[in-house]
Amino acid sequence: MNILRNRWKRIRWRLLLSVLVLLGSGAVFSQTVWAELGLQVGLNAQTDTGIQTKSQNASGQNEEAEWSALEENEEPGKESARGSWQQEEGAWYFILPDGTKNREDVIWQNALYEFYYDGSLKSAQWIPNTGGGAYPVFCYDAETQELFDQLNEEKRDIFFEEHPEREDSWDGDEKIQYDRYAGFLMDARLNEAASHRLELALENGYSGDSIPGEGTLKEYLETVPYRKNAAAQELYIRGREDAEDAFSRIMAKTQTRYDSTEKRRYSLGYYRRIGMAHAEKDGEQYFMVILMR
């Protein structure tokens, strides 16, 4: 199908425009090692960070050679990429070779990471106009990533079932994002909230939508504060065998309920953002999932 081939070409060029190249022989890593990380920084990167952009190519390589090097490593392992990430007081930072905190957009595989001005991770999503669905989140463990992937694939299917014309009618105009709601935007602040509330739920229990001594999600967001007026739903999934089992439970609490009641607040399609946390206790899997409009 032509649109699939065109989409793949767009992905290749997006990645090419973001390839990281280190300046000078004194750089911490060689160009080959950095390419193996599969990480690219946005085009606004400053030269004093030791990062090259397409317009600042001092490596002596042409664009085709740079792309060939990336193709060989276009599916890097998570452990390699995670080596440049650092967590401080619950927030994640991407540390550049010169020791500074990155503030530019970062592309890893088909994921686009955005950062706050202080360098802390803000969000992640699929690269726009590539179809939505699953994408890698470096700070999720294997079980959380698997559940995250299933939820994103389900949300993508729901979106295109409701809007089957969106992809085929897209003419390549990058100002229009045809797949804007074809997956969840990973919200780092919601990850922190989910981690906090999962820890307390395991310690104090969970009744209805409330944690004893902590209250509901809405009450917690008011104290943070963070998007306290946004529609949100908290799903505490406890004692499951694995991520697939947890996904089935989430579907029973959301989409299956929506199909019978037609109340939008139960539909995965109703929400835009997601935050997740996972823990294992006595051989069983526990998840806290926060969905936000």
Backbone as CSV, one residue per row, in Angstrom:
resi,resn,N_x,N_y,N_z,CA_x,CA_y,CA_z,C_x,C_y,C_z
1,MET,0.844,-1.190,0.000,0.000,0.000,0.000,0.884,1.246,0.000
2,ASN,0.633,2.166,-0.917,1.513,3.312,-1.100,1.671,4.129,0.159
3,ILE,0.571,4.316,0.899,0.666,5.180,2.084,1.570,4.591,3.153
4,LEU,1.663,3.247,3.216,2.553,2.608,4.183,3.998,2.837,3.783
5,ARG,4.277,2.731,2.457,5.637,2.983,1.991,6.025,4.441,2.233
6,ASN,5.076,5.338,1.958,5.353,6.758,2.191,5.584,7.049,3.664
7,ARG,4.806,6.386,4.528,4.974,6.587,5.966,6.365,6.153,6.405
8,TRP,6.844,5.000,5.867,8.160,4.508,6.249,9.246,5.476,5.793
9,LYS,9.058,6.045,4.593,10.024,7.027,4.119,10.063,8.239,5.040
10,ARG,8.880,8.676,5.492,8.825,9.827,6.388,9.541,9.537,7.703
11,ILE,9.365,8.312,8.222,10.041,7.943,9.468,11.553,7.996,9.285
12,ARG,12.027,7.438,8.156,13.468,7.424,7.887,14.026,8.847,7.827
13,TRP,13.330,9.743,7.150,13.828,11.116,7.046,13.752,11.839,8.373
14,ARG,12.712,11.589,9.158,12.628,12.216,10.481,13.814,11.803,11.331
15,LEU,14.129,10.510,11.303,15.249,10.021,12.097,16.566,10.573,11.570
16,LEU,16.701,10.651,10.232,17.923,11.175,9.645,18.183,12.599,10.096
17,LEU,17.120,13.418,10.140,17.272,14.815,10.536,17.699,14.952,11.985
18,SER,17.532,13.854,12.787,17.815,13.960,14.215,19.035,13.173,14.652
19,VAL,19.829,12.613,13.713,20.982,11.768,14.075,21.993,12.581,14.883
20,LEU,22.475,11.995,15.982,23.472,12.673,16.828,24.877,12.350,16.337
21,VAL,25.676,13.393,16.210,27.080,13.198,15.845,27.935,13.988,16.831
22,LEU,28.963,13.365,17.362,29.808,14.049,18.349,30.939,14.814,17.653
23,LEU,31.305,15.986,18.198,32.357,16.823,17.618,33.715,16.491,18.235
24,GLY,34.754,16.451,17.398,36.130,16.396,17.873,36.530,15.066,18.451
25,SER,37.828,14.870,18.605,38.363,13.620,19.127,38.251,13.528,20.632
26,GLY,37.947,14.642,21.301,37.875,14.645,22.747,36.517,14.277,23.284
27,ALA,35.564,13.900,22.435,34.217,13.556,22.891,34.260,12.311,23.747
28,VAL,33.301,12.188,24.630,33.254,11.058,25.559,33.048,9.748,24.822
29,PHE,32.134,9.742,23.820,31.849,8.532,23.065,32.217,8.764,21.606
30,SER,32.550,7.704,20.916,32.761,7.807,19.475,31.427,7.903,18.771
31,GLN,31.452,8.290,17.495,30.214,8.396,16.739,29.531,7.042,16.646
32,THR,30.330,5.978,16.475,29.742,4.647,16.332,29.019,4.230,17.593
33,VAL,29.656,4.459,18.755,29.017,4.097,20.019,27.727,4.863,20.211
34,TRP,27.767,6.194,19.892,26.556,6.995,20.087,25.441,6.518,19.168
35,ALA,25.788,6.146,17.924,24.777,5.650,16.993,24.135,4.383,17.512
36,GLU,24.925,3.547,18.212,24.393,2.297,18.732,23.326,2.522,19.782
37,LEU,23.343,3.706,20.418,22.311,3.995,21.414,20.961,4.219,20.767
38,GLY,20.942,4.512,19.460,19.677,4.712,18.773,18.945,5.948,19.223
39,LEU,19.659,6.944,19.721,19.028,8.151,20.247,19.408,9.345,19.399
40,GLN,18.418,10.206,19.133,18.671,11.413,18.364,18.062,12.583,19.113
41,VAL,18.703,13.755,18.972,18.202,14.962,19.626,17.712,15.929,18.568
42,GLY,16.684,16.713,18.903,16.050,17.622,17.955,16.993,18.627,17.332
43,LEU,16.535,19.256,16.253,17.388,20.108,15.443,17.791,21.408,16.110
44,ASN,17.232,21.739,17.262,17.584,22.979,17.939,18.748,22.820,18.900
45,ALA,19.397,21.641,18.899,20.502,21.400,19.824,21.634,22.396,19.579
46,GLN,22.311,22.800,20.648,23.402,23.756,20.542,24.707,23.023,20.291
47,THR,25.612,23.665,19.572,26.870,23.008,19.247,27.730,22.788,20.478
48,ASP,27.575,23.593,21.522,28.437,23.429,22.685,28.050,22.227,23.518
49,THR,27.012,21.518,23.159,26.672,20.291,23.866,27.434,19.105,23.304
50,GLY,28.169,19.318,22.201,28.855,18.199,21.573,27.965,17.423,20.649
51,ILE,26.821,17.988,20.277,25.871,17.283,19.419,25.826,17.947,18.059
52,GLN,25.839,17.134,17.025,25.740,17.630,15.669,24.293,17.589,15.202
53,THR,23.927,18.518,14.340,22.664,18.448,13.624,22.972,18.298,12.150
54,LYS,21.921,18.096,11.368,22.114,17.914,9.934,22.868,19.081,9.311
55,SER,22.575,20.306,9.760,23.194,21.487,9.179,24.577,21.768,9.746
56,GLN,25.028,20.967,10.712,26.312,21.217,11.363,27.217,19.994,11.249
57,ASN,27.163,19.314,10.107,27.886,18.062,9.941,29.376,18.307,9.772
58,ALA,30.151,17.993,10.824,31.598,18.161,10.765,32.296,16.810,10.757
59,SER,31.531,15.746,10.555,32.107,14.405,10.640,32.768,13.982,9.349
60,GLY,32.487,14.698,8.258,33.043,14.305,6.974,32.218,13.244,6.290
61,GLN,31.134,12.809,6.907,30.260,11.806,6.324,29.110,12.490,5.614
62,ASN,28.636,11.882,4.546,27.459,12.440,3.894,26.206,11.891,4.548
63,GLU,25.072,12.441,4.158,23.809,12.062,4.782,23.520,10.577,4.576
64,GLU,23.844,10.060,3.411,23.563,8.658,3.122,24.365,7.749,4.032
65,ALA,25.628,8.114,4.286,26.471,7.308,5.162,25.942,7.342,6.586
66,GLU,25.498,8.534,7.034,24.952,8.646,8.383,23.722,7.768,8.536
67,TRP,22.874,7.788,7.489,21.647,6.997,7.566,21.954,5.511,7.575
68,SER,22.960,5.094,6.785,23.323,3.678,6.749,23.783,3.203,8.119
69,ALA,24.553,4.046,8.822,25.022,3.685,10.161,23.854,3.540,11.117
70,LEU,22.852,4.392,10.958,21.693,4.315,11.840,20.858,3.091,11.546
71,GLU,20.735,2.750,10.245,19.919,1.597,9.872,20.419,0.322,10.536
72,GLU,21.718,0.205,10.680,22.288,-0.991,11.274,21.911,-1.133,12.744
73,ASN,21.519,-0.021,13.358,21.213,-0.026,14.785,19.852,0.595,15.059
74,GLU,18.901,0.418,14.136,17.634,1.117,14.277,16.712,0.478,15.305
75,GLU,17.111,-0.648,15.859,16.333,-1.250,16.931,17.230,-1.531,18.132
76,PRO,17.719,-0.476,18.787,18.657,-0.654,19.900,17.985,-1.261,21.113
77,GLY,18.764,-1.966,21.937,18.213,-2.516,23.161,17.939,-1.430,24.169
78,LYS,16.975,-1.666,25.049,16.627,-0.669,26.047,17.789,-0.397,26.996
79,GLU,18.530,-1.421,27.341,19.589,-1.238,28.329,20.633,-0.259,27.816
80,SER,20.962,-0.317,26.530,21.944,0.601,25.966,21.456,2.037,26.070
81,ALA,20.183,2.250,25.692,19.642,3.600,25.721,19.498,4.107,27.149
82,ARG,19.134,3.236,28.057,18.884,3.657,29.431,20.161,4.140,30.115
83,GLY,21.300,3.743,29.594,22.553,4.128,30.219,22.766,5.623,30.289
84,SER,22.110,6.404,29.424,22.269,7.844,29.413,21.144,8.570,30.153
85,TRP,20.268,7.801,30.789,19.172,8.406,31.545,19.506,8.384,33.035
86,GLN,18.997,9.383,33.731,19.281,9.501,35.163,18.018,9.942,35.887
87,GLN,17.724,9.299,37.011,16.540,9.645,37.790,16.948,10.419,39.035
88,GLU,16.264,11.532,39.268,16.516,12.362,40.438,15.184,12.739,41.076
89,GLU,14.973,12.293,42.304,13.767,12.624,43.061,12.497,12.347,42.265
90,GLY,12.482,11.188,41.605,11.298,10.760,40.875,11.222,11.229,39.445
91,ALA,12.012,12.242,39.061,11.994,12.759,37.693,13.148,12.155,36.895
92,TRP,12.938,12.011,35.575,13.951,11.428,34.709,14.599,12.511,33.843
93,TYR,15.909,12.360,33.617,16.669,13.293,32.793,17.508,12.503,31.796
94,PHE,17.693,13.093,30.611,18.592,12.505,29.622,19.894,13.291,29.657
95,ILE,20.988,12.615,30.054,22.267,13.282,30.258,23.109,13.202,28.986
96,LEU,23.533,14.368,28.509,24.342,14.444,27.300,25.793,14.070,27.608
97,PRO,26.593,13.760,26.590,27.986,13.341,26.812,28.827,14.333,27.592
98,ASP,28.461,15.637,27.528,29.259,16.619,28.277,28.766,16.789,29.711
99,GLY,27.790,15.960,30.115,27.302,15.997,31.487,26.114,16.906,31.726
100,THR,25.696,17.661,30.723,24.543,18.545,30.879,23.240,17.785,30.640
101,LYS,22.145,18.366,31.125,20.830,17.760,30.945,20.207,18.232,29.633
102,ASN,19.805,17.293,28.833,19.191,17.621,27.556,17.840,18.308,27.750
103,ARG,17.562,19.301,26.902,16.273,19.989,26.931,15.558,19.922,25.582
104,GLU,16.187,19.249,24.617,15.601,19.139,23.285,14.784,17.857,23.165
105,ASP,13.937,17.807,22.140,13.199,16.577,21.866,14.175,15.457,21.529
106,VAL,13.869,14.247,21.969,14.695,13.081,21.685,13.852,12.027,20.994
107,ILE,14.388,11.437,19.932,13.710,10.345,19.230,14.430,9.051,19.539
108,TRP,13.678,8.044,19.945,14.227,6.702,20.158,13.289,5.721,19.498
109,GLN,13.788,4.986,18.510,12.962,4.114,17.686,11.777,4.928,17.147
110,ASN,10.553,4.539,17.450,9.407,5.303,16.936,8.781,6.182,18.013
111,ALA,9.563,6.503,19.061,9.050,7.327,20.161,9.677,8.710,20.138
112,LEU,8.869,9.706,20.465,9.320,11.089,20.567,9.191,11.530,22.021
113,TYR,10.319,11.868,22.648,10.338,12.307,24.041,10.449,13.824,24.101
114,GLU,9.662,14.450,24.984,9.730,15.890,25.198,10.122,16.166,26.649
115,PHE,10.768,17.314,26.862,11.323,17.646,28.170,10.873,19.028,28.630
116,TYR,10.797,19.188,29.958,10.559,20.509,30.520,11.837,21.345,30.408
117,TYR,11.696,22.650,30.680,12.837,23.551,30.554,13.981,23.148,31.479
118,ASP,13.670,22.579,32.645,14.732,22.181,33.579,15.398,20.869,33.180
119,GLY,14.969,20.285,32.064,15.572,19.058,31.574,14.863,17.788,32.003
120,SER,13.870,17.877,32.864,13.149,16.678,33.293,12.197,16.207,32.201
121,LEU,12.002,14.910,32.139,11.135,14.318,31.126,9.702,14.796,31.307
122,LYS,9.082,15.230,30.222,7.713,15.721,30.243,6.736,14.675,29.721
123,SER,7.024,14.129,28.558,6.077,13.206,27.936,6.767,12.389,26.859
124,ALA,6.048,11.388,26.373,6.501,10.592,25.232,5.284,10.205,24.420
125,GLN,5.485,10.065,23.129,4.427,9.596,22.248,5.066,9.015,20.997
126,TRP,4.282,8.402,20.136,4.790,7.937,18.855,5.121,9.159,17.999
127,ILE,6.004,8.974,17.008,6.311,10.057,16.086,5.045,10.389,15.309
128,PRO,4.621,11.654,15.309,3.366,12.017,14.641,3.307,11.574,13.185
129,ASN,2.105,11.191,12.767,1.814,10.781,11.395,2.558,9.522,10.971
130,THR,2.736,8.618,11.928,3.289,7.287,11.623,2.309,6.180,11.994
131,GLY,1.083,6.542,12.373,0.060,5.529,12.591,-0.356,5.287,14.020
132,GLY,0.357,5.879,14.990,-0.031,5.697,16.393,0.289,4.311,16.914
133,GLY,-0.400,3.905,17.972,-0.180,2.593,18.564,0.984,2.545,19.528
134,ALA,1.577,1.372,19.662,2.613,1.132,20.665,3.924,1.826,20.319
135,TYR,4.675,2.189,21.363,6.013,2.758,21.222,6.759,2.508,22.530
136,PRO,8.096,2.509,22.517,8.868,2.172,23.712,8.980,3.326,24.700
137,VAL,8.848,3.015,25.982,9.072,3.987,27.060,10.198,3.427,27.923
138,PHE,11.360,4.066,27.878,12.567,3.514,28.480,12.435,3.251,29.974
139,CYS,11.610,4.044,30.684,11.556,3.911,32.142,10.529,2.884,32.605
140,TYR,9.848,2.206,31.694,8.918,1.140,32.064,9.638,-0.202,32.090
141,ASP,9.316,-1.037,33.081,9.864,-2.383,33.085,9.111,-3.236,32.053
142,ALA,9.517,-4.493,31.903,8.982,-5.336,30.836,7.472,-5.530,30.959
143,GLU,6.980,-5.779,32.179,5.546,-6.005,32.366,4.750,-4.734,32.060
144,THR,5.251,-3.592,32.522,4.553,-2.330,32.277,4.554,-1.999,30.798
145,GLN,5.697,-2.212,30.131,5.775,-1.936,28.694,4.803,-2.810,27.910
146,GLU,4.701,-4.078,28.302,3.787,-4.978,27.605,2.337,-4.522,27.756
147,LEU,1.965,-4.138,28.971,0.609,-3.644,29.198,0.388,-2.334,28.454
148,PHE,1.373,-1.454,28.487,1.302,-0.176,27.787,1.103,-0.395,26.284
149,ASP,1.834,-1.352,25.720,1.705,-1.650,24.298,0.288,-2.114,23.955
150,GLN,-0.250,-3.006,24.769,-1.596,-3.523,24.501,-2.648,-2.419,24.571
151,LEU,-2.506,-1.528,25.553,-3.454,-0.423,25.680,-3.360,0.525,24.485
152,ASN,-2.154,0.784,24.024,-1.981,1.665,22.873,-2.506,1.042,21.589
153,GLU,-2.266,-0.246,21.417,-2.785,-0.915,20.226,-4.312,-0.918,20.231
154,GLU,-4.893,-1.117,21.401,-6.346,-1.100,21.515,-6.889,0.296,21.216
155,LYS,-6.245,1.310,21.752,-6.701,2.687,21.508,-6.574,3.038,20.028
156,ARG,-5.498,2.600,19.391,-5.341,2.860,17.957,-6.455,2.196,17.163
157,ASP,-6.765,0.929,17.485,-7.825,0.214,16.774,-9.166,0.923,16.944
158,ILE,-9.433,1.390,18.165,-10.695,2.091,18.433,-10.773,3.359,17.593
159,PHE,-9.660,4.108,17.550,-9.657,5.373,16.822,-9.922,5.172,15.333
160,PHE,-9.210,4.230,14.721,-9.363,4.053,13.278,-10.648,3.311,12.906
161,GLU,-11.214,2.573,13.844,-12.536,2.003,13.596,-13.588,3.112,13.548
162,GLU,-13.420,4.120,14.400,-14.356,5.241,14.426,-14.084,6.241,13.301
163,HIS,-12.809,6.311,12.852,-12.424,7.278,11.808,-11.579,6.570,10.740
164,PRO,-12.173,5.655,10.000,-11.403,4.864,9.021,-10.815,5.684,7.879
165,GLU,-11.327,6.878,7.668,-10.871,7.695,6.548,-9.636,8.520,6.872
166,ARG,-9.262,8.640,8.144,-8.221,9.579,8.553,-6.878,9.320,7.854
167,GLU,-6.444,8.068,7.833,-5.136,7.768,7.272,-5.120,7.894,5.753
168,ASP,-6.066,7.287,5.097,-6.060,7.287,3.634,-6.297,8.671,3.036
169,SER,-6.975,9.550,3.791,-7.250,10.889,3.272,-6.129,11.877,3.575
170,TRP,-5.146,11.466,4.365,-4.045,12.362,4.705,-3.145,12.540,3.497
171,ASP,-2.847,13.775,3.143,-2.091,14.073,1.919,-0.624,14.355,2.170
172,GLY,-0.156,14.092,3.378,1.256,14.315,3.682,1.553,15.665,4.289
173,ASP,0.545,16.465,4.534,0.724,17.783,5.151,1.118,17.604,6.611
174,GLU,2.367,17.964,6.945,2.876,17.747,8.295,2.221,18.662,9.324
175,LYS,1.512,19.692,8.856,0.822,20.567,9.787,-0.442,19.902,10.343
176,ILE,-0.854,18.832,9.701,-2.038,18.093,10.134,-1.604,16.744,10.690
177,GLN,-2.012,16.424,11.900,-1.673,15.131,12.487,-2.899,14.223,12.436
178,TYR,-2.904,13.305,11.494,-4.082,12.453,11.301,-4.225,11.403,12.398
179,ASP,-3.142,11.078,13.097,-3.186,10.015,14.106,-3.077,10.570,15.524
180,ARG,-3.522,11.800,15.723,-3.355,12.492,17.003,-3.918,11.706,18.181
181,TYR,-5.023,11.006,17.980,-5.662,10.275,19.079,-5.575,8.756,18.896
182,ALA,-4.578,8.314,18.138,-4.428,6.886,17.855,-3.479,6.207,18.838
183,GLY,-3.452,6.696,20.056,-2.611,6.119,21.093,-2.610,7.039,22.303
184,PHE,-1.952,6.597,23.367,-1.861,7.405,24.582,-0.553,8.183,24.615
185,LEU,-0.625,9.413,25.092,0.557,10.201,25.372,1.017,9.861,26.788
186,MET,2.244,9.349,26.912,2.786,9.027,28.232,3.140,10.318,28.950
187,ASP,2.526,10.540,30.105,2.704,11.757,30.891,3.582,11.427,32.098
188,ALA,4.767,12.012,32.159,5.711,11.694,33.240,5.165,12.067,34.609
189,ARG,4.408,13.154,34.690,3.820,13.550,35.970,2.786,12.516,36.429
190,LEU,2.054,11.956,35.490,1.082,10.912,35.844,1.789,9.612,36.223
191,ASN,2.955,9.352,35.622,3.751,8.203,36.065,4.128,8.345,37.533
192,GLU,4.557,9.554,37.915,4.942,9.806,39.300,3.742,9.645,40.226
193,ALA,2.592,10.134,39.787,1.378,10.001,40.592,0.989,8.532,40.744
194,ALA,1.078,7.782,39.655,0.731,6.361,39.691,1.674,5.590,40.613
195,SER,2.966,5.921,40.563,3.944,5.257,41.425,3.664,5.549,42.896
196,HIS,3.379,6.790,43.188,3.073,7.199,44.568,1.837,6.477,45.091
197,ARG,0.796,6.439,44.282,-0.462,5.863,44.744,-0.416,4.332,44.773
198,LEU,0.360,3.737,43.901,0.513,2.276,43.961,1.222,1.868,45.248
199,GLU,2.255,2.590,45.599,2.989,2.287,46.839,2.071,2.371,48.053
200,LEU,1.249,3.413,48.117,0.338,3.573,49.249,-0.784,2.544,49.225
201,ALA,-1.253,2.185,48.039,-2.317,1.186,47.927,-1.829,-0.178,48.415
202,LEU,-0.582,-0.514,48.123,-0.024,-1.781,48.592,0.145,-1.778,50.107
203,GLU,0.413,-0.617,50.687,0.616,-0.517,52.131,-0.700,-0.396,52.900
204,ASN,-1.614,0.428,52.391,-2.821,0.779,53.145,-4.111,0.167,52.615
205,GLY,-4.042,-0.429,51.436,-5.262,-0.971,50.844,-5.923,0.023,49.905
206,TYR,-7.002,-0.433,49.263,-7.686,0.392,48.258,-9.151,0.019,48.296
207,SER,-9.999,0.995,48.559,-11.436,0.740,48.664,-12.194,1.684,47.750
208,GLY,-12.937,1.120,46.804,-13.629,1.950,45.838,-12.608,2.659,44.973
209,ASP,-12.596,3.968,45.004,-11.603,4.749,44.272,-10.660,5.485,45.215
210,SER,-10.589,5.038,46.457,-9.848,5.796,47.463,-8.840,4.925,48.210
211,ILE,-7.740,5.553,48.609,-6.729,4.917,49.440,-6.866,5.468,50.850
212,PRO,-7.064,4.619,51.863,-7.198,5.106,53.242,-6.020,5.998,53.637
213,GLY,-6.339,7.172,54.171,-5.313,8.110,54.572,-4.759,8.954,53.445
214,GLU,-5.152,8.662,52.211,-4.645,9.375,51.037,-5.770,10.019,50.243
215,GLY,-6.896,9.307,50.141,-8.027,9.850,49.405,-8.072,9.388,47.961
216,THR,-8.873,10.067,47.163,-9.062,9.711,45.765,-7.980,10.338,44.893
217,LEU,-7.945,9.934,43.634,-7.000,10.521,42.686,-7.244,12.018,42.552
218,LYS,-8.487,12.429,42.456,-8.812,13.844,42.312,-8.279,14.646,43.496
219,GLU,-8.446,14.109,44.706,-7.947,14.803,45.896,-6.427,14.897,45.865
220,TYR,-5.778,13.842,45.392,-4.318,13.855,45.309,-3.832,14.888,44.291
221,LEU,-4.478,14.934,43.130,-4.065,15.880,42.093,-4.263,17.325,42.539
222,GLU,-5.213,17.560,43.412,-5.431,18.907,43.935,-4.298,19.332,44.864
223,THR,-3.679,18.370,45.522,-2.591,18.692,46.443,-1.253,18.850,45.731
224,VAL,-1.113,18.244,44.548,0.188,18.287,43.877,0.630,19.702,43.509
225,PRO,-0.144,20.565,42.787,-1.329,20.220,41.999,-0.947,19.935,40.553
226,TYR,-1.781,19.174,39.863,-1.520,18.890,38.450,-2.826,18.565,37.742
227,ARG,-3.194,19.372,36.783,-4.373,19.169,35.936,-5.574,18.683,36.762
228,LYS,-5.822,19.369,37.869,-6.822,18.906,38.824,-8.251,18.953,38.286
229,ASN,-8.495,19.734,37.243,-9.847,19.829,36.688,-10.071,18.939,35.471
230,ALA,-9.043,18.219,35.058,-9.168,17.333,33.905,-9.904,16.054,34.292
231,ALA,-10.715,15.546,33.383,-11.400,14.268,33.619,-10.355,13.156,33.679
232,ALA,-10.444,12.316,34.699,-9.446,11.263,34.879,-10.087,10.019,35.474
233,GLN,-9.440,8.901,35.244,-9.887,7.636,35.810,-8.671,6.857,36.301
234,GLU,-8.786,6.329,37.512,-7.704,5.547,38.098,-8.108,4.086,38.133
235,LEU,-7.206,3.234,37.688,-7.473,1.795,37.646,-6.412,1.076,38.464
236,TYR,-6.823,0.507,39.574,-5.906,-0.268,40.415,-6.123,-1.741,40.081
237,ILE,-5.131,-2.337,39.454,-5.222,-3.726,38.997,-4.350,-4.573,39.909
238,ARG,-4.959,-5.438,40.663,-4.219,-6.164,41.699,-4.270,-7.678,41.504
239,GLY,-3.180,-8.326,41.927,-3.128,-9.774,41.961,-3.299,-10.464,40.627
240,ARG,-2.709,-9.934,39.568,-2.835,-10.543,38.247,-1.623,-11.402,37.929
241,GLU,-1.822,-12.321,37.001,-0.756,-13.250,36.645,0.348,-12.571,35.838
242,ASP,-0.047,-11.741,34.879,0.921,-11.053,34.028,0.243,-9.856,33.370
243,ALA,0.958,-9.212,32.437,0.432,-8.015,31.785,-0.806,-8.319,30.955
244,GLU,-0.820,-9.444,30.313,-1.987,-9.809,29.495,-3.228,-9.986,30.364
245,ASP,-3.031,-10.618,31.518,-4.126,-10.782,32.467,-4.602,-9.419,32.972
246,ALA,-3.653,-8.518,33.227,-3.999,-7.163,33.674,-4.757,-6.409,32.590
247,PHE,-4.358,-6.590,31.347,-5.039,-5.937,30.231,-6.498,-6.395,30.148
248,SER,-6.730,-7.677,30.329,-8.103,-8.203,30.296,-8.948,-7.569,31.392
249,ARG,-8.336,-7.374,32.559,-9.057,-6.762,33.669,-9.374,-5.298,33.378
250,ILE,-8.420,-4.591,32.784,-8.649,-3.193,32.431,-9.760,-3.073,31.396
251,MET,-9.763,-3.949,30.434,-10.805,-3.916,29.406,-12.181,-4.149,30.025
252,ALA,-12.250,-5.034,31.027,-13.528,-5.294,31.699,-14.011,-4.051,32.437
253,LYS,-13.050,-3.268,32.962,-13.422,-2.066,33.716,-13.700,-0.860,32.820
254,THR,-13.239,-0.928,31.574,-13.362,0.237,30.698,-14.171,-0.068,29.448
255,GLN,-13.532,-0.571,28.425,-14.170,-0.679,27.118,-15.382,-1.602,27.114
256,THR,-15.295,-2.712,27.832,-16.438,-3.623,27.894,-17.618,-2.945,28.581
257,ARG,-17.324,-2.183,29.612,-18.387,-1.446,30.305,-18.961,-0.358,29.396
258,TYR,-18.092,0.279,28.629,-18.570,1.303,27.698,-19.500,0.710,26.642
259,ASP,-19.151,-0.475,26.148,-19.974,-1.115,25.125,-21.390,-1.386,25.613
260,SER,-21.549,-1.615,26.923,-22.882,-1.921,27.458,-23.609,-0.674,27.966
261,THR,-22.863,0.351,28.380,-23.498,1.549,28.943,-23.452,2.754,28.004
262,GLU,-22.483,2.750,27.074,-22.250,3.861,26.154,-21.884,5.158,26.884
263,LYS,-21.354,5.026,28.081,-20.870,6.197,28.818,-19.404,6.408,28.462
264,ARG,-19.115,7.569,27.874,-17.796,7.822,27.324,-16.671,7.727,28.350
265,ARG,-16.967,7.994,29.614,-15.896,7.980,30.611,-15.294,6.586,30.787
266,TYR,-15.985,5.552,30.301,-15.444,4.196,30.390,-14.644,3.796,29.156
267,SER,-14.674,4.622,28.114,-13.992,4.265,26.871,-12.529,4.688,26.891
268,LEU,-11.646,3.827,26.408,-10.242,4.198,26.276,-10.086,5.354,25.296
269,GLY,-10.977,5.408,24.323,-10.917,6.472,23.338,-11.195,7.848,23.909
270,TYR,-11.771,7.906,25.080,-12.129,9.179,25.713,-10.899,9.888,26.284
271,TYR,-9.843,9.129,26.571,-8.684,9.681,27.270,-7.503,9.894,26.326
272,ARG,-6.696,10.861,26.668,-5.540,11.237,25.849,-4.220,10.867,26.515
273,ARG,-4.124,11.033,27.837,-2.876,10.835,28.573,-2.934,9.592,29.449
274,ILE,-1.732,9.088,29.766,-1.658,7.907,30.621,-0.418,7.983,31.504
275,GLY,-0.556,7.458,32.723,0.567,7.279,33.627,0.446,5.891,34.233
276,MET,1.564,5.197,34.426,1.517,3.815,34.887,2.614,3.519,35.903
277,ALA,2.326,2.560,36.764,3.324,2.045,37.702,3.033,0.569,37.935
278,HIS,4.077,-0.186,38.283,3.950,-1.637,38.430,4.782,-2.123,39.610
279,ALA,4.277,-3.131,40.286,5.021,-3.781,41.371,4.640,-5.262,41.403
280,GLU,5.552,-6.073,41.884,5.278,-7.495,42.066,5.247,-7.802,43.556
281,LYS,4.235,-8.522,43.983,4.087,-8.868,45.391,3.614,-10.313,45.505
282,ASP,4.380,-11.118,46.219,4.048,-12.533,46.414,3.801,-13.244,45.093
283,GLY,4.607,-12.895,44.091,4.508,-13.562,42.801,3.376,-13.078,41.922
284,GLU,2.638,-12.066,42.374,1.534,-11.520,41.583,1.846,-10.093,41.153
285,GLN,1.181,-9.679,40.062,1.475,-8.376,39.465,0.407,-7.350,39.849
286,TYR,0.883,-6.174,40.232,-0.004,-5.071,40.616,0.329,-3.861,39.734
287,PHE,-0.707,-3.208,39.251,-0.532,-2.039,38.396,-1.428,-0.910,38.873
288,MET,-0.925,0.299,38.750,-1.755,1.492,38.912,-1.707,2.222,37.576
289,VAL,-2.876,2.404,36.987,-2.978,3.059,35.688,-3.871,4.287,35.830
290,ILE,-3.358,5.438,35.419,-4.127,6.679,35.465,-4.373,7.133,34.024
291,LEU,-5.630,7.259,33.666,-6.029,7.775,32.352,-6.555,9.190,32.542
292,MET,-6.176,10.082,31.637,-6.611,11.474,31.769,-7.039,12.037,30.427
293,ARG,-8.105,12.801,30.445,-8.664,13.390,29.255,-7.687,14.388,28.645
